[in-house]
């Protein structure tokens, strides 16, 4: 019987149906569209082998330069940055604690957080072994008073079990971050900040770390326009060192291991830790190279030329909808143009949003304000062809 060997042919996997993304660089729709220089950095990094510790060391220096923080680390998204940041605060350079995570019953593991800042992303912090202790209330939001969470309430929750503070940053976050940093510093407690979607404005890259927060997590796949599965964790060198130790491949001999000093202080370690809780959150060399290019473009105003084009797209939609029942208004939060389309009621807005998604091609507009009867168009992931289709579909459906 002859030896018959099957020949396997590999083909490019079929992509799902193209959609019109008028929601912006949201994760569920694939994140930001990477520009050519970012894509080139990604592909140029692919054919080469590299020491990941040394590459993260290079990245750390660049992140420190643009954020003003002592050190930095590229993570597999902002949520991964929160997990690694929490793990760093919980374990420091204690190898036994690193090995124990996420079980932290016999050492401080509580993070104090304002009740009004709780959200689904704090699961990333809890995944490291942290327990959240809620304080405060949002009385205006509940229609029951005039006061929101106040800094003194954090202080009353601090105990021997407190490991740190978790703060979710936003333009309306209360109390202001500097107040919380001051309270935490009195008790020598680190502050971990979730600033995933707080770019733009570009100034936040500097101003949030400058608040004195110990660790800050930003998304790399939104306004920075890096790979979707990237993020930035920046802050105190000792904590970034712990985060890196719990993410990087630790399969080496301690005698031979030579991590970059600006990222990991080997002198603080009695030996080499095992793979840490962040090992599943590794970042590829291609992602690191691409994000660094995207970060350079972002801080050097390399994306500003797209703003007039985006504004023109939205103005064309406004013109097309002039004779419809929709009320259109341009808005530019942080200099980024958006179009708010207001319908007569909530039900009508939901129906239009659903019909847009069910069309061919599906159209996804921002749905965060549907309860107000508003559709939001974010043009940052649209090209001219997509904008033309979007305009036509909106005119048909509305």
Secondary structure, 3 states (H helix, E strand, C coil): CCCCCCCCCCCCCCCCCCCEEECCCCHHHCCCCCCHHHHHHHHHHHCCCCCHHHHHHHHHHHHHHHHCCCEEEEECCHHHHHHHHHHHHHHCCCHHHHHHCCCCCCCCCEEEEEHHHCCHHHHHHHCCCCEEEEECCCHHHHCCCCCCCCHHHHHHHCCCCEEEEEEECCCCCCCCHHHHHHHHHHCCCEEEEECCCCCCCCCHHHHHHHCCCCEEEEECCCCCCCCCCCEEEEECHHHHHHHHHCCCCCCCCCCCCCCCCCCCCHHHCCCCCCCCCCHHHCCCHHHHHHHHHHHHHHHCCCCCCHHHHHHHHHHHHHHHCCCCCCEEEEEEECCEEEEEEECCCHHHHHHHHHHHHHCCCCEEEECCCHHHCEEEEEHHHCCHHHHHHHHHHHHHHC
